[in-house]
Amino acid sequence: MAIARRIGSSPTARGCQTGQTCPAIFELTDGNFAIIGTDATAELDPELPAGAGRANCERIVIINREVLIQAKEDIPDA
């Protein structure tokens, strides 16, 4: 597994110059996606709706709306 490409704009294109708070989405060579975001597991885990679950190895991360909207055109339909 490796990063195949960035999805959406780079953090510097979005104005991130400091290297902090620079969420990003990447497509992996196996077709999955990796996300750099703020870990909000402790805060949001108790808020998961019925039927949603999280394994011990999984984290709930937050990316800002701008990142996801800019990535939308790069996300494949299938």
DSSP file (Angstrom, degrees, kcal/mol; ACC not computed):
  #  RESIDUE AA STRUCTURE BP1 BP2  ACC     N-H-->O    O-->H-N    N-H-->O    O-->H-N    TCO  KAPPA ALPHA  PHI   PSI    X-CA   Y-CA   Z-CA
    1    1 A M              0   0    0      0, 0.0     2,-0.3     0, 0.0    27,-0.0   0.000 360.0 360.0 360.0 135.6    0.0    0.0    0.0
    2    2 A A        -     0   0    0      0, 0.0    27,-2.8     0, 0.0     2,-0.5  -0.961 360.0 -84.6-153.0 165.2    1.3    3.5   -0.9
    3    3 A I  E     -A   28   0A   0     -2,-0.3    25,-0.3    25,-0.2     3,-0.1  -0.663  36.7-178.6 -77.9 124.3   -0.1    6.9   -1.7
    4    4 A A  E     -     0   0A   0     23,-2.7     2,-0.3    -2,-0.5    24,-0.2   0.848  61.0 -24.3 -89.6 -41.4   -1.0    7.1   -5.4
    5    5 A R  E     -A   27   0A   0     22,-1.7    22,-2.7     2,-0.0    -1,-0.3  -0.989  61.4 -98.4-166.7 159.9   -2.2   10.7   -5.6
    6    6 A R  E     -A   26   0A   0     -2,-0.3     2,-0.6    20,-0.2    20,-0.3  -0.636  31.9-141.4 -80.8 142.8   -3.5   13.7   -3.7
    7    7 A I  E     -A   25   0A   0     18,-3.0    18,-0.6    -2,-0.3    64,-0.2  -0.946  66.9 -10.9-106.7 120.1   -7.3   14.2   -3.9
    8    8 A G  S    S-     0   0    0     -2,-0.6    63,-0.2    63,-0.2    59,-0.1  -0.392 109.7 -19.5  88.0-169.4   -8.2   17.9   -4.2
    9    9 A S        -     0   0    0     58,-0.2    -2,-0.1    -2,-0.1    62,-0.0  -0.322  68.5-107.6 -73.9 153.0   -5.9   20.9   -3.6
   10   10 A S     >  -     0   0    0      1,-0.1     4,-1.3    -4,-0.1     3,-0.3  -0.418  31.5-110.8 -73.0 156.6   -2.7   20.8   -1.8
   11   11 A P  T  4>S+     0   0    0      0, 0.0     5,-2.9     0, 0.0     3,-0.3   0.886 119.8  53.3 -56.0 -39.0   -2.5   22.5    1.7
   12   12 A T  T >45S+     0   0    0      1,-0.2     3,-1.2     3,-0.2    -3,-0.0   0.872 105.0  54.2 -67.1 -33.9   -0.3   25.2    0.3
   13   13 A A  T 345S+     0   0    0     -3,-0.3    -1,-0.2     1,-0.3    -4,-0.0   0.786 107.8  51.6 -66.8 -26.0   -2.8   26.0   -2.5
   14   14 A R  T 3<5S-     0   0    0     -4,-1.3    -1,-0.3    -3,-0.3    -2,-0.2   0.401 130.3 -96.6 -90.3   2.6   -5.4   26.4    0.3
   15   15 A G  T < 5S+     0   0    0     -3,-1.2     2,-0.9     1,-0.3    -3,-0.2   0.544  75.0 143.8  99.3   7.2   -3.2   28.8    2.2
   16   16 A C      < +     0   0    0     -5,-2.9    -1,-0.3     1,-0.2    -2,-0.1  -0.721   7.6 153.8 -82.7 108.1   -1.6   26.5    4.7
   17   17 A Q        +     0   0    0     -2,-0.9    -1,-0.2    -3,-0.1    -5,-0.1   0.592  62.4  59.7-107.1 -16.8    1.9   27.9    5.0
   18   18 A T  S    S-     0   0    0      2,-0.3     3,-0.1     3,-0.1    -2,-0.1   0.644  98.2-122.4 -92.8 -15.4    2.8   26.7    8.6
   19   19 A G  S    S+     0   0    0      1,-0.3     2,-0.4     2,-0.1     3,-0.3   0.543  78.6 110.0  82.3   5.9    2.4   23.0    8.2
   20   20 A Q  S    S+     0   0    0      1,-0.2    -1,-0.3     3,-0.0    -2,-0.3  -0.889  76.6  10.0-115.5 148.4   -0.1   22.9   10.9
   21   21 A T  S    S+     0   0    0     -2,-0.4    -1,-0.2     1,-0.2    -2,-0.1   0.931  82.7 143.5  51.9  52.3   -3.8   22.3   10.6
   22   22 A C        -     0   0    0     -3,-0.3    -1,-0.2    15,-0.1   -10,-0.1  -0.655  30.5-169.0-121.2  73.6   -3.4   21.2    7.0
   23   23 A P        +     0   0    0      0, 0.0     2,-0.3     0, 0.0    14,-0.2  -0.220   9.5 179.0 -62.5 154.5   -5.9   18.3    6.4
   24   24 A A  E     - B   0  36A   0     12,-1.4    12,-3.0   -14,-0.0     2,-0.4  -0.988  23.2-140.8-154.5 156.7   -5.5   16.3    3.2
   25   25 A I  E     -AB   7  35A   0    -18,-0.6   -18,-3.0    -2,-0.3     2,-0.4  -0.978  20.2-173.4-123.0 136.1   -7.1   13.4    1.3
   26   26 A F  E     -AB   6  34A   0      8,-2.8     8,-2.6    -2,-0.4     2,-0.4  -0.980  20.9-135.8-130.4 141.6   -5.0   10.8   -0.6
   27   27 A E  E     -AB   5  33A   0    -22,-2.7   -23,-2.7    -2,-0.4   -22,-1.7  -0.825  28.0-141.9 -91.3 136.0   -6.0    7.9   -2.9
   28   28 A L  E >   -A    3   0A   0      4,-3.4     3,-2.1    -2,-0.4   -25,-0.2  -0.562  22.3-109.9 -96.3 161.5   -4.0    4.8   -2.1
   29   29 A T  T 3  S+     0   0    0    -27,-2.8   -26,-0.1     1,-0.3    -1,-0.1   0.726 118.6  57.6 -63.5 -21.4   -2.6    2.3   -4.6
   30   30 A D  T 3  S-     0   0    0    -28,-0.3    -1,-0.3     2,-0.1     3,-0.1   0.386 122.7-104.1 -90.2   5.8   -5.1   -0.3   -3.4
   31   31 A G  S <  S+     0   0    0     -3,-2.1    -2,-0.1     1,-0.3     2,-0.1   0.285  85.5 116.2  93.1 -10.4   -8.1    2.1   -4.2
   32   32 A N        -     0   0    0     -5,-0.1    -4,-3.4     1,-0.0     2,-0.4  -0.271  60.4-122.1 -81.7 175.9   -8.7    3.1   -0.6
   33   33 A F  E     -B   27   0A   0     -6,-0.2     2,-0.4    -3,-0.1    -6,-0.2  -0.929  13.5-156.4-123.2 146.3   -8.4    6.6    0.8
   34   34 A A  E     -B   26   0A   0     -8,-2.6    -8,-2.8    -2,-0.4     2,-0.4  -0.952  11.8-159.9-119.1 142.2   -6.3    8.0    3.6
   35   35 A I  E     -B   25   0A   0     -2,-0.4     2,-0.6   -10,-0.2   -10,-0.2  -0.980  12.9-153.4-127.9 132.1   -7.1   11.3    5.4
   36   36 A I  E     +B   24   0A   0    -12,-3.0   -12,-1.4    -2,-0.4     2,-0.3  -0.922  45.2 132.1 -97.1 119.8   -5.0   13.6    7.4
   37   37 A G        -     0   0    0     -2,-0.6     2,-0.5   -14,-0.2    26,-0.2  -0.891  61.4 -68.4-153.8-178.4   -7.3   15.3    9.9
   38   38 A T  E     -C   62   0B   0     24,-2.2    24,-2.1    -2,-0.3     2,-0.5  -0.708  51.2-118.9 -84.1 125.9   -7.8   16.3   13.5
   39   39 A D  E     +C   61   0B   0     -2,-0.5    22,-0.2    22,-0.2     4,-0.1  -0.516  43.2 162.1 -67.8 117.4   -8.4   13.3   15.7
   40   40 A A     >  +     0   0    0     20,-3.1     4,-2.9    -2,-0.5     5,-0.3   0.025  32.2 120.5-122.7  23.8  -11.9   13.8   17.3
   41   41 A T  H  > S+     0   0    0     19,-0.4     4,-2.6     1,-0.2    -1,-0.1   0.924  73.6  49.0 -58.0 -49.9  -12.4   10.2   18.4
   42   42 A A  H  4 S+     0   0    0      1,-0.2    -1,-0.2     2,-0.2    -2,-0.1   0.890 117.9  41.0 -60.3 -39.6  -12.8   10.9   22.1
   43   43 A E  H  4 S+     0   0    0      1,-0.1    -1,-0.2     2,-0.1    -2,-0.2   0.893 124.8  32.8 -76.3 -41.1  -15.3   13.6   21.5
   44   44 A L  H >X S+     0   0    0     -4,-2.9     3,-1.4     1,-0.2     4,-0.5   0.674  94.9  83.0 -96.4 -18.4  -17.4   12.0   18.7
   45   45 A D  G >< S+     0   0    0     -4,-2.6     3,-1.3    -5,-0.3    -1,-0.2   0.909  94.1  48.4 -53.7 -46.4  -17.2    8.3   19.6
   46   46 A P  G 34 S+     0   0    0      0, 0.0    -1,-0.3     0, 0.0    -2,-0.1   0.682 108.3  57.9 -68.0 -13.9  -20.1    8.6   22.1
   47   47 A E  G <4 S+     0   0    0     -3,-1.4    -2,-0.2    -4,-0.1    -3,-0.1   0.474  73.8 125.4 -93.7  -3.7  -22.1   10.6   19.5
   48   48 A L    <<  -     0   0    0     -3,-1.3     3,-0.1    -4,-0.5     6,-0.0  -0.310  63.4-118.6 -58.5 135.9  -22.0    7.8   16.8
   49   49 A P    >   -     0   0    0      0, 0.0     3,-2.2     0, 0.0    -1,-0.1  -0.251  42.0 -73.0 -72.3 164.2  -25.6    7.0   15.7
   50   50 A A  T 3  S+     0   0    0      1,-0.3     3,-0.1     3,-0.0     0, 0.0  -0.281 122.4  27.2 -54.6 137.7  -27.1    3.6   16.1
   51   51 A G  T 3  S+     0   0    0      1,-0.3     2,-0.4    -3,-0.1    -1,-0.3   0.281  97.6 107.8  89.8 -10.3  -25.7    1.1   13.6
   52   52 A A    <   +     0   0    0     -3,-2.2    -1,-0.3     2,-0.0     2,-0.3  -0.798  44.2 172.0 -99.4 143.4  -22.3    3.0   13.4
   53   53 A G        -     0   0    0     -2,-0.4     2,-0.4    -3,-0.1    -3,-0.0  -0.944  22.3-148.5-146.2 167.0  -19.3    1.5   15.0
   54   54 A R        -     0   0    0     -2,-0.3     2,-0.1     4,-0.1     6,-0.0  -0.993  16.2-135.4-141.6 128.6  -15.5    2.0   15.2
   55   55 A A    >   -     0   0    0     -2,-0.4     3,-2.0     1,-0.1    -2,-0.0  -0.411  33.3-107.0 -76.3 160.0  -12.8   -0.7   15.7
   56   56 A N  T 3  S+     0   0    0      1,-0.3    -1,-0.1    -2,-0.1     0, 0.0   0.784 121.7  54.1 -58.4 -27.8  -10.0    0.0   18.2
   57   57 A C  T 3  S+     0   0    0      2,-0.0     2,-0.3     0, 0.0    -1,-0.3   0.501  97.3  85.0 -85.6  -2.9   -7.6    0.6   15.3
   58   58 A E    <   -     0   0    0     -3,-2.0     2,-0.3   -17,-0.0    -4,-0.1  -0.711  58.3-163.0-102.6 151.2   -9.9    3.2   13.8
   59   59 A R        -     0   0    0     -2,-0.3     2,-0.6   -18,-0.0    -4,-0.1  -0.943  20.8-126.6-128.1 150.6  -10.1    6.9   14.6
   60   60 A I        -     0   0    0     -2,-0.3   -20,-3.1    -6,-0.0   -19,-0.4  -0.883  35.9-173.1 -94.7 120.9  -12.7    9.6   13.8
   61   61 A V  E     -C   39   0B   0     -2,-0.6     2,-0.5   -22,-0.2   -22,-0.2  -0.869  15.9-140.5-118.9 152.1  -11.0   12.5   12.1
   62   62 A I  E     +C   38   0B   0    -24,-2.1   -24,-2.2    -2,-0.3     2,-0.4  -0.920  16.7 179.6-111.0 132.5  -12.3   15.9   11.1
   63   63 A I        -     0   0    0     -2,-0.5   -26,-0.1   -26,-0.2     2,-0.0  -0.950  36.2-104.7-121.3 150.5  -11.4   17.7    7.9
   64   64 A N    >>  -     0   0    0     -2,-0.4     4,-1.5     1,-0.1     3,-0.6  -0.338  27.8-111.4 -75.7 160.0  -12.8   21.1    7.1
   65   65 A R  H 3> S+     0   0    0      1,-0.2     4,-2.7     2,-0.2     5,-0.2   0.863 114.2  60.0 -56.2 -42.1  -15.6   21.5    4.6
   66   66 A E  H 3> S+     0   0    0      1,-0.2     4,-2.5     2,-0.2    -1,-0.2   0.884 102.7  52.5 -56.9 -42.1  -13.3   23.3    2.1
   67   67 A V  H <> S+     0   0    0     -3,-0.6     4,-1.5     1,-0.2    -1,-0.2   0.934 112.7  43.2 -61.8 -47.4  -11.0   20.3    1.8
   68   68 A L  H  X S+     0   0    0     -4,-1.5     4,-1.2     2,-0.2    -2,-0.2   0.902 113.7  50.5 -68.9 -40.5  -13.8   17.9    1.0
   69   69 A I  H  < S+     0   0    0     -4,-2.7     4,-0.5     1,-0.2     3,-0.4   0.916 112.0  47.6 -63.9 -42.2  -15.6   20.2   -1.4
   70   70 A Q  H  < S+     0   0    0     -4,-2.5     3,-0.3    -5,-0.2    -1,-0.2   0.795 112.3  50.9 -68.5 -26.5  -12.3   20.8   -3.3
   71   71 A A  H >X S+     0   0    0     -4,-1.5     3,-1.7    -5,-0.2     4,-0.9   0.707  87.0  87.7 -80.7 -20.0  -11.6   17.1   -3.4
   72   72 A K  G >< S+     0   0    0     -4,-1.2     3,-1.0    -3,-0.4    -1,-0.2   0.855  85.0  51.6 -50.6 -45.7  -15.1   16.3   -4.8
   73   73 A E  G 34 S+     0   0    0     -4,-0.5    -1,-0.3    -3,-0.3    -2,-0.1   0.734 110.4  50.3 -68.4 -20.1  -14.1   16.6   -8.4
   74   74 A D  G <4 S+     0   0    0     -3,-1.7    -1,-0.2    -4,-0.2    -2,-0.2   0.543  86.1  99.0 -92.5  -9.1  -11.1   14.3   -7.9
   75   75 A I  S << S-     0   0    0     -3,-1.0   -68,-0.0    -4,-0.9   -48,-0.0  -0.683  78.0-123.5 -82.9 123.4  -13.1   11.5   -6.2
   76   76 A P        -     0   0    0      0, 0.0    -2,-0.1     0, 0.0    -1,-0.1  -0.280   5.2-134.7 -65.9 150.8  -13.9    8.8   -8.7
   77   77 A D              0   0    0      1,-0.1    -2,-0.0     0, 0.0     0, 0.0   0.765 360.0 360.0 -74.0 -26.6  -17.6    7.8   -9.2
   78   78 A A              0   0    0      0, 0.0    -1,-0.1     0, 0.0    -3,-0.0   0.335 360.0 360.0-142.4 360.0  -16.7    4.1   -9.1
